[in-house]
Amino acid sequence: MSQQPPEIRGEVPGKSSQALLERLHHVECPEVSAMPGAIFWERANGSNVWDADGNRYVDLLAGFGVAAIGHAHPEATRALQEQAAVLPHALSDVHPATVRVALLESLTRRLPADLGMPILSASGSDAVESALKTALVVTGRAHVVAFEDAYHGLGLGALDATHAALFREPFAERLPGRTTFVRFGDADAVRRAVRADAAGAILVEPVQGRGGAHPAPAGFLSDLRAIADDEDALLIADEVYTGLGRTGRWLACEHDGVVPDLVTVGKALGGGFPISACAGRPGVMKGWGERGEEARHTSTHLGNPLGCAVACAVLDVLARDDLPGRAAEVGERWLANLRSALAPLPGVVDVRGRGLMLGIELDTAARAARVVEDALASGWILIQEGPDGRVLSLTPPLNVAESLLEGATARLAELLSA
Ligand SMILES: Cc1ncc(COP(=O)(O)O)c(C=O)c1O
C-alpha cells in the first residue's frame, strides 16, 4: 500500500488535466461536471493518488470517505476480480447471488447485536430511502424530524431530509415536505417537533459530515434514543459517512452506547464499488411483513455480486487490521497535533471531529478556498465543507501513515500562516 509524500512535477492542474477538462465539458451535463482547477485521477493506491500529469498526491479525504482501507487495497481488488470472472450480476430479489449471503452474514456480525436484516442498495442516498420507507411501513407515520445542516443524499426521499436550500430549492415542487428541521443538539426542540408533527422517525448523523465535522454534543444521541422510545418513534442513524470505523468505532453511535432502530452505511463498504445498506432491529425490519409476489422495494442491482464480494473483503480488512481502533488512536493524536499547530493561527475558528473525521473551521469561505487550492498545488487533497464552505474536511484512509498526517499538519500550518 502506497504511503508516499506528495510529488508535484509542475503546474496543478497540469496540461493533461486541463485538456481532459475541456473534453469533459463538451460531453457531460455541466451540472455534474468537474470544476475549473480539477485534476483528473489516473490511478490510486493506499493513501496516494496520481493524476493524468503524473503528479502524486496524498488523499486526505479517502475519496469522500470511500477508501477507508486505502485505495486499491489488494484484497479488495482480488475479491472484485475473482467475482467479476465468475458472476458479475444476479437477479436481485428473484434469484440472488451466493456471495450475497456471505456479505449479509458478515455485515450483521459487525453491527451491534440488536441490528441486522439489512436491505442492500447502491448509494448512500438509496440506503437512506430504505430507512425512511421502512420507518413509514412500520410506524404508519411519514413525518421525520431531522437537523439543520444535515446531509442525507439527494434522491427525492432523502433530499426531503437534507437541509441545504441549495439542493432543495430547485426541486421543492417534488419534495413531500414531511421533514421538520431542528437545531443539531437541541433535544427539547426534537421532543416538541416529534409531538407536534406526530413524527414516525428521528433521522440523525452521529457526526455531521458534510455539515462540517460536528460530533453530536455529549448525551444528545442518548436523549434522542429516549425521545424516540417515549414517543413511539424510530431512531435512524445515518452512518453512511461515519460508519464502518471512520470515527473510531464500527458505528459512531457506539461512542454514546446508543443502538438506533435503523442504521445506514455506504461509502467505505464497497471500497470504491457503489454498495450501501440499511439495517435495523429485527422487529423493525420484519415490520415489512411477509414477502408478497412482487417486492415493493427493490432494484436491478440490489445485492450485486461484485459489490457483495468486495464488501466482504473490505469488512474483513477493517476487522483484521482493527482499523476502527486505529482510527480512534491515530485520530486522537492527529486532532491534538492539529489543534496545537493550527488553533493559534489567523482565521482558525475551531479544530474538531472524532476519529479520522476531522474538520478545521476557518473564518471565511474565501480563506478555506485558498487553502484547498494551495494545498492541492502542493499535493494534498482536501475539500471545503460546512453550510457556508468554511470547514476544511479531513477524512483520510483509516490506515494512513502517521508521517503523512504530520506532513499535512505542517503544510496546513504553512498555508494558514501565509
Ligand atoms: C451522512 C450521509 N448520508 C447520505 C449520503 C449520501 O450518499 P451518496 O452520495 O452515496 O448518495 C452522504 C454523502 O455524503 C452522507 O454523508
The ligand as a Gaussian input file, in Angstrom:
#p B3LYP/6-31G(d) Opt

LIG

0 1
 C      -24.425000      11.068000       6.101000
 C      -24.647000      10.875000       4.637000
 N      -25.761000      10.278000       4.218000
 C      -26.011000      10.056000       2.919000
 C      -25.125000      10.476000       1.962000
 C      -25.427000      10.243000       0.513000
 O      -24.577000       9.290000      -0.011000
 P      -24.426000       9.158000      -1.601000
 O      -23.710000      10.379000      -2.054000
 O      -23.635000       7.896000      -1.775000
 O      -25.809000       9.048000      -2.143000
 C      -23.940000      11.115000       2.344000
 C      -22.966000      11.583000       1.350000
 O      -22.061000      12.301000       1.606000
 C      -23.692000      11.325000       3.712000
 O      -22.591000      11.951000       4.142000

